[in-house]
Amino acid sequence: MKKRIVSAERVSDASGRQYHLGVAPGEVAPRILLCGDPKRAERTAALFEALRCERRNREYVTFTGKYKGLELSVVGTGIGPDNIEIAVVELSQVAKDPTFIRIGSCGALRKGLRLGDLVVSTGAVRLENTSTYFVPEGYPAVANYEVVVALLSAAAGLGRQAHAGLTATAPGFYGAQSRRVPGFEPRHPDLPASLAKLGVLNLEMEVSALLTLASVGGFRAGAICAVYAQRAENRFISPREKEEAELDCIRAGLGAFERLEHMDQWKRQYRKDYWHV
C-alpha cells in the first residue's frame, strides 16, 4: 500500500518567521529558557554578555544572546498551557534539537516548603487538557533526567534550598487552583490538599504541557519554579523576597545550561547517547 503523505499546514511566512512569536530560523538558540512573565525574560536577558536578537510579537518576547560563551535564548510566553504550547511548537520549528528549561513561579502544596524555595520538577500531573490534543490522558509528563540533575546542581551552587518532585499543572489561576474569590466558588475546593496527599510538591500553569510536548518532539526539557505562595499555610511571598527568589531561579536556569554543556561535551568525547557518572 502506498504511504499517504500529509503536508504540514503553514504557520510561517516564506522566510520561516513564525506566526505568533515572530522569530525566524537563526534567531533562536538551541538552549531556551521559558517564562510566563515578559519582565522576567527581560531580567534574564540583562544578564547576557551580548544580545544579538530581540523580537516582540503579541504577548511573546524573545531575546537571544551569549551567557558565559553559550548561545542562549529566553522567551516570555505569557501564562498558561495554551501559550506554552504555541511557544514550544513554534520554537521547535526554528531551533535545531532544542533544550527547554522553564524558569517559573509556583505555589507550594506541602508543609515544609518555604517561601522562596526552588522546586525542580521531575514530572507533572496533567490537570490541563492542552496536551490531550497531542497524547492520550494516561501519557506521562516527565522531565529529562539530565535537565533535572543540572538544575539541582545549579540551585545547590546558589545556596538556596531546592526540592525535587512532582508538579501539578492547572489550566487556570483561580477556580482551577481552588482559590476562593467572592462570587466565584471553585468546583473542587480541596484540590491543593488532595494533591499534597499524593506527594505533589507544587502547583503552577505550564510544566505538564511543556514536558509532554518535549517528549513528543524528542527534546530535552525541565522546569524550576520559585515558591511565591505557601498554599498549605495560606502565606504569600513579600516583594523583596520575590525579587531575590526570582533572580536565583533565573540564575539556576542559566547555570543548568552550563552544566548541560559539560554533559554534552562528555557524551561527544566518549561517544555516548546518555550522560552518566
N, C-alpha and C positions, 0 to 999 in steps of 0.2 A: 504494500500500500504506500502510495506517495505521501510523504510527510507534509502536513498543512503548515504553511508559513504564515504567521500572523505579524503584520507590520506594527511597529510601535506608533502610538499616537504622538504627534509632535506637540511639545510644550515649550519649545525654544525657537529663537529666530534662526536665520541661516548660519549665523556665527556660533550657534550653540549657547547663546545667552539665555539663561533660564527665566521663565515667566514670572515667578514670584520673587526670587532672591535677586534677580538682575545680574548674576555672575556668569562669566563665560569661562571656557577652558583656559587654563593658565593663570587664572586669577585666584584660585583656591589651592592651598597647600594640602598634602595628604594627611597632615596631622591637624585635626579640627576640634576646637573647644566649642561647646554649645551652651548657651544660657538663655533663659527666658527674657531677662531684663536687658534692654539695649544699653542702659547706662553701665551695666556690669561688663558688657562687651567693650565699651569704650574704656573702662577702667583697666581691663585686661590688655587692650591694645597699647595703652600708655606705658606698659612695662616692656614692650618690644623695643629692641635696639634700633630697628629700622622698620618703616612701614612703606610697602610698595603698592598697595591697592586698598581702596576703600569704596564700598558700594552700599547704597541705601535705596531700598525699594519697598514700598508699602511699610509694614512693620518690621521688616528684616534689615539688619545692618551686618555687614561683613567687613572684616579687616584682615589683611594678610601681610605678614612681615617676618622678621627674624628675631628669635629669642635664643640667646646663647648659641648662636650659629645654626639653629634649627629653623627651617621654614615652617611657620605655623599660621593657621587662620583661627579667628574667633568669630562666631556668628551669634548675634542676638536674634532669637527665633520668635519672640513673643511667647505667650503662655498656652499650654495645653497640648494634648496628644495630636490634635489635628495640625497644629503649627509645626510640631517636631516631625510629623510625617512628611509634610511638604519640604522641610529643610533637608532631611536625610535623603529623600528621593532625588531632589534637585542637586544637592551637593555631590551625590554619588555619580551624577552624570558628567561632572566637570573635573572631579578629582580622581586620580587613579589609585585604587586599593586604599581607600581612606581608613583612618582610625578616628573614632569619635569618642570624646570624653565630655560628659555633661558636668558643668560646674553650677550647681543649683542651690536652692534653699528648700527646707522641709519642716514638717512638724514631727517631733519625736512622739512615739506611741508608748514606749515602755519607760517606767521609772528607772532612774539611774543614768539616763542620757541627759546631759546638762545643756543649757542654752549655750550656743557657740561651739559645741562639739561638732565633729565631722562624721558623716556616715557614708561608707563606701558600700555600694550595692553589689551583692553577689548574684542577685536575681530579683525579680519583681512579680508581684501579684497583679494580674491584668484586670483591674476594675474598669478600665476604659475599653471601648469597643472599636476604636480606630484600627487597632491591629487585627481585629477579627475579619476585616475585609481583605487580609492577606493570608491569614492562617486560621485553623480551627481553634475553638475555645480552649482546648487542652494543651495547646502548643506552649512550651516553656519560654519565659523571657529570662535569659541567662547572660550574665556579663562574661566577657572574655577574661580568662584567668590571668593572663599577662597584665592586662589593664588593672585588674584588682590588686595584684601584687605591687605594681608600680605606684598606684595611688596610695596604698597603705604605707609603702616605704617613703614616699614623698611627704605624706602627712606626719609621719614619725619624725622626719627631719626638721619639721617646723616646731616640734614640741607641743602640738595641740592634740588633745585626745581624739582618737579616731576609733570608730566601731565598724565592723563588717557584718553584713547580714542581709536579710530580705527587706525590700522596699515595697510599698503598695502605691500604685499609680491610679489616682482618681481622675475622672473626666471633668471635674469642676471644683470650685473652691468652697462653696457654701453647702448646699444640700448634699453633694457627692462626698463631702468630708464631714458630714454630720454637724455642721455649725448651726447653732440656733440663733436666728435673727428675727426680730419682731415681724410677724406677718408671713414668715417663711419657715414652717416647721419641717425638718428633714424627715424623709420617709424611713431612714434607718438610723435612729438617734444613737445607737450603741456601737456603731461601726468601729471607731478607734479602739475601744476596749476589746471588742471581738477580735480584731486583727492582732492586738498586743498579746492576747492569749494564745494565738497561733505562732507567736515568735517573730512577728513582723516588727521591725525597728522603727520605721518612719513612713510618712505619707507625703506624697507630692503629686505632680501632674504630668510628667513626661517620660520617666525612666522606662516603663514597660514597653511603650511604643518604640522608643529608641532601640532597646535591646532586641526586641522581636524583629524589627526591620533590618538591623545589623546582621542577625543570624540568617535571615532570608537572603540578604545580599552578599553574605560571605565576608563581612567586615568585622574588625575588632571594635568593641565598644564597651564603655563602662561609665560609671557615674559616681560623683562625690557631691554631697549636699551638706551645707551648714545648717545646724538646727536653729531655727528662728522662733519656734513655738514648742512648748512642752505641753502636749495635749492632756497627758495624764494628770498634770498638776495645774493646768489652766494658767500657764505663765507665758509671757512673750518677751522677746529679747529687747534690750534697750538700744537706742540709736548708736551709742558708742560701741557697744559690744557687737552690734550688727555690722558696722563698718570693719571692725577687726576680723570678725569671723569670715566675712565675705572675701577680704583680702587673702586670708590664709587658704580659703577654698580655691581661689584663683591660683595662688602660688602652688598648691598641691597639684592642680591640673597641669600647670606648666612643668613642675618637677617630674610628674609622671611621664611626660613625653621625653624628658631627658633620660629617664630610666628605661623607657621602651626603646630608645635609640641604642642603648648599650645592649639590651636583649637582642635586638635585630642584628647588631654587629656580630654578636656571639653566634647567632644562628647562621649568618653568612660565612663566618670563619670556619665553623665546624660542619657546615652543610646539613643543618638540622631544620626540620619543619617546626619544631616546638622548643621553646626555651625551657630549661630546667636546671636545677643546681646539682 
